[in-house]
């Protein structure tokens, strides 16, 4: 695997030992306070969780089609990409919770059907950052034996080493660095507007989005990111995309800069010009205070370019580029 640099993508900046966003990014709004946030925490509406089990589609991940890129979403930000017998797994969280403690931030009923046992052999595991809802050490420990290569942001290697994944399997990338697997298959780390950390100390490792260029297809893997100027940079560097996988959930007025609001996905789409949007970061964990299905409802209601397809698969339902884009409103009666 050869590592090269895309000169049109801004590299990360470290100041006083911590990574920085490209533009100023307060993690909390000016009007936010610890008291206000705690008060909101203790007055969560019942609608932040579904009233019944999340429906899922049972798919044999070892028998996915190979003639077009196929994406299977497992809820929140975990998904598998398969093309030409290459399996790429992104941000797998299969332990059933998104916190350091099993009794906190539990998965919605029915949403944690898929686990390590269902995964095929993984050629490339990609981590966007090290938050608990994206990097699950219990899952990674179980995946270690069936994972061949790992692509992670700068500073995240130590998290994978603690999971028993050997150093030679792990490649750290800075923004703009490109892992060239072959002349037709590259993975480039690109900027995001977010933060990192698994404890009290934040931003000692990087957070990233990725551009996956794979045998003529181009996919944008958005990770967690607030709306910002970095999308212009990515769009200018890469042009149009076949698919943009974008976060759509866990936003709040108290932290408007580090997560995208549903309507902002359409602004991002105007810049990246994807043929299809796959919204993720919802339907498994309640990390914010909005009703659990509000993100997808707001996205569907927002004015949009009719040329952009919106895929709304159930957990486990394959999305096949150029062939099958699920559009059912499966969440309506939950």
C-alpha positions, 0 to 999 in steps of 0.5 A: 500500500503506497501513501501519497498526498493530494496537494489540494486537500488541507492537512491537519493542524496541531496546536498545543498538542491537540488537533484543530478544525479548519475553521473555528468550531466551538463545540457548544453554542454561546447560549449553551451551559452545563446547567441547560444541557443537564436540564434538557437531559432530564426532560427527554421526551419519550419520542427519542426512542421508537415505540416498538422494535426497529424492523430489519432485513436479514441479509447474508453478507457473504452472498452480496452482489459483486457487479456493482458497489453494494452498501449494507447499513447496520444502524447509526454509522456502521455499514459494509461496502462490497464491490468486486469481492472486496469488503470494506467495513466502516465504524462497526459498533455491535456491542449494543451500546454507545458509551463506556458503560453498558447501561448507558445509550443502549441500542434501540430494540431490534436495531442491534441484530447484526454482529461480528458473527454475521460479518464476512472477512474484512479487507479494509476496516475504516474508522472515522474517529474514536468516539464511542458511537463509532469506535467500539473496542469490544467489536474490534477485538472480535473482528481482529482475526478476520480483518486484513487492513485498517485505515484510521485517522492520525492518532487512532492507531493506539485505540486499535492496538489496545484491541489486539490488532497488530501494528502492521495491519494499521495505516494512519492517514492525515487529511489529504493523504491517500492510500493507493491500493492499486491504480483503480482503488484509493482511499483518501482521508479528507477533513471533517468538522468535529472533534475526538476523545474517549475521556476528559481529554479531547482532540489528541487524535484526528477525525476524518471523512473519506473519499473512496475511489473504487474501479470507476466509482467515487463514494464520500464517507462523511463520518461526523461533521458539521456543515463547513467550508471543507466540503467546498474543498473536497468537492473541488478536489474530487468532483461529482460522487456516485454516493454520499453517505452523510450523517443525519441525526444527533444534532442539537441547537446547543452543538450546531457546529459539530453535527449536520442538521438534516436540511444541511445535507442538501447544502452538502449535496449541492457541493458534492453533487452525488447521484444518491444520498444515504443518510446515517447516524440515526435509528440506533442510538439516542445521543441527542434530544430530538425524536428518533425519526425526526432526522429522516422526516425533516430530510424528506420534507426539505426542498431538494434537487430532484436529480439526487436520489435519497436511499432509505434502507432498513437496517440490513437492506442492501443499497446497490449503486445504479440498480437498487435504492430502497425508498420505503418509509419504514419508520412511519408507524414506530 
